[in-house]
């Protein structure tokens, strides 16, 4: 959510470019959200581990459905594609928390 708020601070003339890039990425054709496609770095793995069960189950469903569609060389019907306006950065608060904790740990280790 925080990143979406930060993104809205960008000049409005960039909106068409942002929407084009979102659609060009292709993950929306599988019903995926942006945060479903993040690389599994340690901080992302920890943030996913901290997700509430309902968000985790929804994430897993989207990923499994996308994998099944990819295996079948198919995409969702256009009306089921994830729209730019509907994309929620659900993982961002958890990522921010994990990264803050890691920075705090690194600072502690540096000073003690």
Secondary structure, 3 states (H helix, E strand, C coil): CHHHHHHCCCCHHHHHHHHHHHHHHCHHHHCCCHHHHCCCCHHHHHHHHCCCHHHHHHHHHHHHHHHHHHHCCCCCCHHHCCCHHHCCCCCHHHHHHHHHHHHHHHHHHHHC
